[in-house]
Amino acid sequence: MNKRFEHISPLVFGAACILLTLIISVFAFNNYRREKVLMFDSLVRQGETITRFIFSSTRSAVIRNMRMHRFDDENIVQDMQTSLDQALDHPGINYIHVVSSDGKIIASTVETRIGQKLNPEMLAFFNQLHDAEEGEHLERLVDNNDDKKKVFQYIQLRPFHPPSKELDPAPIGPDFHGRKGMRREFDLFRENLSSMMHDETVLLIELDASPYEQVVRRQLIQIGALSLVLLLVGIGGWLSINTLQRLKGSQSQLKSLETFRNLLVGSLPVGILAADEFNTLQVINPAAERLFGILATDVLNKKIDQILPADLITSITSKSSNGGKTHEFEYHFDSGQNETKIYYVYSLLILDEADAAKGRLLLVQDVSEMRELEKDLRKHERFAALGKVAAGVAHELRNPLSSIKGLAVLTGKKLENDERGMTSVNLMIKEVDRLDRSIRELLEFARPENLDLKKYVFDELVYEALEIFETDFSSRKIRVKTDIKDHFVVLADKDKMKQVFLNLFLNAIQAINENGDIAISMYEEQGMAVCSVEDSGGGIPADIIDKVFDPYFTTKNDGTGLGLAISVKIVEEHGGTLSVSSCENQGTTVYLRLPVLS
């Protein structure tokens, strides 16, 4: 029997090595190629988007100047330069040049390069467009000469067509003098515009490719990690074979190697399930048990379609783009606790040398937290952009509002004896004050906070805020209950934190209206002081609870929707968090967490 085993074992080991190499090669090649293609396509799309933006913006500016009877040729280059400067606000742009057919830079985001010629290496790349048709482009990834980082260079031949004659700014009225002169000036402007821009507008864009390269590098690291795991499994198999050959089935060594294999597979944070050719589950590790809420003792040697959800089995067995050998997808798993998990599933069909199916391997990873972080990141980026725009608009509105209010007051003094006129003036002043208050809240939300941080006992801040609402609690018959046993010391800006509690208590009062309860408790959780504010109001509907912290979202007729958004901003700048849980018709609880000072 031993001689027979020694004869077969090299073949088994060779087949295992081939299969392991095939798994690593296919997985690594497919993932790396996909990431590279996605990276390059994303850069090309970004270059195309920037090109369309620049030419659309420039064309709009030229049309606007023509309609305003501005026929100065210098305005064209100025309009294009303005468009380049605006495009530079897009992230990841190193520079943008507008280059003439002889390689001269006529407009650029780098002021010192205007009027210069491209360097010889760039000029050789640029000259490849000479025989190109309108709209064609070139792109390449090269190393930056300064820091040797990867940059993406994009060139597009996109002539700037003069606006049509339909925009002829003909003077209005039969008695308007100088019509012919203006017509000649307009035609001359079109001819100059056509000769100057039509054949010479070539756009050269250089983008920073390092973020995309980092994505590819991270992918390679992940592939390397998985390859290392598979390699370790292969090494374990190789050790098992050699041990069996040399020690002729020593039970102690066999158990030791089996323990090593189980420890290796069991220590992986990725769930592993393996079924044989009859779809019978043969391997499941602790990570997979936790992910699906099952026990190995209950499911081993059972059909896999009796263990996993039916929709997951359908996704696993569906044909993928490479013939069904591998299949990767995201699956939404209902954990049964009013929570849906997002799993990344990698399915591999195990084939023998004759391409006959011998089993299936599943790698499952919980990416729910990663997706939530990506969602939060996109949300914060969107809020940051909204804050910048809103702050700019608010600053522009404040001066006109002051002028309007001043004129309204002056008008009111002249209409003191006109009751109807004074009513209109007072209404105007009231609305201006309301709008100015909204602008102040907007600016408070948009600008960075300058916190005056000092040590405070957390519950003292709560009690000070409660004192302000004592009259409201009494008049509305609202009962306030506090459960504060521990006195945590926190680092806080007293005024800002009081503003947060005032917002929370005011929301609780408005949710209850009359004859209800507000419960306030405080406790420690993972190094954070937690203050919960629970009201007995009508609760928040499930379809809008995720929006309560969004700027300008409100269910109140007279609300601005910035109270909770500002509160979240203040708490986060203190290093804490603000969260909410609610059930409709069962009340709402808000949790405020701040780091505890040791």
PyMOL commands that set and color helices and strands:
alter all, ss='L'
color gray80, all
select helices_A, chain A and resi 2-67+74-87+111-113+120-129+165-167+179-197+210-247+251-267+286-292+296-299+304-306+310-317+368-414+419-446+458-468+470-475+494-512+545-547+563-573
alter helices_A, ss='H'
color red, helices_A
select strands_A, chain A and resi 93-99+105-108+137-143+150-157+202-208+271-276+281-284+326-334+340-351+357-366+454-457+478-484+489-492+516-525+528-535+577-582+588-595
alter strands_A, ss='S'
color yellow, strands_A
deselect
rebuild
show_as cartoon
